Amino acid sequence: MIRETIVTTLSPEGVPHVAPMGATPIDGGWLLQPFRPSRTLENFLSTRCGVVNFTDDARVFAGCVTKRRPEWPTEPAESVASVRLMAALACDEVEVTAIEDEHGQRPKLTCRTTRQVALRPFPGLNRAIAAVLEGAVLVSRLHMLPAEKIEAEIAYLQIAIDKTAGEAEREAWGWLLDAVNAHRAKAAS
């Protein structure tokens, strides 16, 4: 099982970094597999800690993937020298305990949860949030997918947006559509 999360880290210089990442729950923590090259991976390798954040704000996923809004407010974590996402509903502060294939394309970071924090209640499920999340994954892979698949996926996800989206989901969806349209224009030129 993979959970879609927002991972926050700090550079050795103390600069926060916010990135969407699928995280696999393991006994006592998380398995993270950031791609190389990435600032998230560099930060984890340098500091050996970070925070796995759980949010229902679809804009965070879409904003990071589209670089429309790559920076999100953070605040200091309590048990590790990192930051947590202020838009998080909950988070796990983690320390890296093992690294497999450190120099490979996608190292495996075994992380132990040092502190779990519940920040605010979960307000319930919304299909539009899930659609934006799927759209963000799609946008992150535009360079790998055929145009027909992109068009079919966008059309299908649009149904949930039209039926259930609130203002935040519509804003996030707009960012994703802008990225898809820019990809289309680039492919056509």
C-alpha positions in Angstrom: 0.0 0.0 0.0 1.2 3.5 -0.8 -0.1 6.6 0.9 0.0 9.9 -1.0 1.8 12.4 1.3 3.6 15.6 1.4 7.2 15.2 2.6 8.9 18.2 4.2 12.7 18.4 4.7 15.3 21.0 5.5 18.5 21.6 3.7 21.7 21.7 5.8 21.4 25.5 5.4 17.9 25.4 7.0 15.9 26.0 3.8 12.5 24.1 3.9 11.5 21.9 1.0 8.0 20.6 0.3 7.3 17.7 -2.1 4.6 15.2 -2.8 5.7 11.6 -2.4 4.1 8.2 -2.2 5.1 6.7 1.1 4.8 3.0 2.1 3.8 2.3 5.7 6.2 -0.2 7.4 6.3 -1.4 11.0 7.2 1.7 13.1 7.5 4.1 10.2 7.7 4.7 6.5 9.6 3.5 3.4 10.4 6.5 1.2 11.8 6.2 -2.3 12.7 9.6 -3.7 14.0 9.8 -7.3 17.5 11.0 -8.0 18.1 13.9 -8.6 15.8 15.6 -6.1 16.2 18.1 -3.3 14.2 15.8 -1.0 16.7 13.1 -1.5 19.7 15.4 -1.0 18.1 16.8 2.2 17.4 13.3 3.6 20.9 12.2 2.9 22.3 15.3 4.6 20.1 15.6 7.6 18.8 12.0 8.0 15.3 13.3 9.0 12.1 14.9 7.7 8.3 14.9 8.1 5.6 12.8 6.4 2.6 15.1 6.2 -1.1 14.1 5.6 -3.2 16.8 4.0 -6.5 17.1 2.3 -5.5 20.4 0.6 -5.2 19.3 -3.0 -3.5 22.6 -3.9 -0.4 21.5 -2.2 0.0 18.5 -4.5 -0.9 20.4 -7.6 1.1 23.5 -6.7 4.3 21.4 -6.1 3.9 19.3 -9.3 3.2 22.3 -11.5 5.7 24.6 -9.8 2.8 27.0 -9.7 3.3 27.3 -5.9 6.2 25.2 -4.9 6.6 26.8 -1.4 4.0 26.2 1.3 4.1 27.5 4.9 5.9 25.3 7.3 6.6 25.3 11.0 9.3 23.6 13.1 8.9 19.9 13.9 9.3 18.9 17.5 11.3 15.7 17.6 13.5 16.1 14.5 15.5 19.0 13.0 13.0 19.6 10.2 9.7 21.3 9.5 6.1 20.2 9.1 3.5 21.5 6.6 1.1 24.0 8.2 -1.7 22.7 6.0 -1.3 19.2 7.4 -4.1 17.4 9.2 -1.5 15.1 10.8 2.1 14.2 10.4 4.8 11.7 11.3 8.2 13.1 12.2 10.8 10.6 11.0 14.5 9.7 11.2 16.3 7.7 8.5 17.5 4.4 10.0 18.7 2.6 6.8 19.4 3.4 3.2 19.4 0.8 0.4 20.9 1.5 -3.0 22.1 5.0 -1.9 23.6 5.8 -5.2 20.9 4.3 -7.4 18.1 6.1 -9.3 15.6 5.6 -6.5 17.2 4.9 -3.1 15.1 3.2 -0.4 15.0 5.2 2.8 13.7 3.3 5.8 12.4 5.9 8.3 11.4 5.4 11.9 8.6 7.5 13.2 9.8 9.5 16.2 6.6 11.4 16.8 3.0 11.4 15.4 1.0 14.6 15.5 -2.7 15.0 15.0 -3.2 18.7 14.1 -6.9 19.0 13.2 -9.9 16.8 12.4 -10.2 15.0 9.1 -13.3 16.7 7.4 -14.2 13.6 5.3 -13.6 12.4 1.7 -14.1 14.5 -1.4 -13.9 12.9 -4.9 -12.5 16.2 -6.3 -9.5 16.0 -4.0 -8.8 12.5 -5.2 -9.2 13.7 -8.8 -6.7 16.5 -8.3 -4.3 14.0 -6.7 -4.6 11.7 -9.7 -4.2 14.7 -12.0 -1.0 15.7 -10.2 0.4 12.2 -10.7 -0.6 12.5 -14.4 1.1 15.9 -14.8 4.3 14.5 -13.2 4.4 11.9 -16.0 3.3 13.9 -19.0 6.7 13.4 -20.7 6.2 9.6 -20.5 2.5 9.2 -21.6 0.9 9.2 -25.0 -1.4 12.1 -25.8 -4.5 9.8 -26.0 -4.0 8.5 -22.4 -3.5 12.0 -21.1 -6.7 13.2 -22.8 -8.8 10.2 -21.6 -7.5 10.6 -18.0 -8.2 14.3 -17.9 -11.7 13.8 -19.3 -12.5 11.2 -16.7 -11.1 13.1 -13.8 -13.0 16.2 -14.9 -16.3 14.5 -13.9 -15.3 14.4 -10.2 -14.2 18.0 -10.4 -17.5 19.1 -12.0 -19.6 17.2 -9.5 -17.8 17.7 -6.1 -15.0 20.3 -6.2 -14.9 23.3 -3.9 -12.9 26.5 -4.5 -9.5 25.0 -3.5 -9.9 21.9 -5.8 -11.0 24.1 -8.7 -7.9 26.3 -8.2 -5.6 23.2 -8.1 -7.3 21.7 -11.1 -6.8 24.9 -13.1 -3.1 24.7 -12.3 -3.0 21.1 -13.6 -4.9 22.0 -16.8 -2.5 24.8 -17.4 0.4 22.4 -17.2 -1.4 19.9 -19.6 -2.1 22.7 -22.0 1.5 23.9 -21.9 2.6 20.3 -22.6 0.2 20.1 -25.6 1.4 23.3 -27.0 5.1 22.2 -26.7 4.3 18.9 -28.3 2.5 20.6 -31.2 5.4 23.0 -31.9 
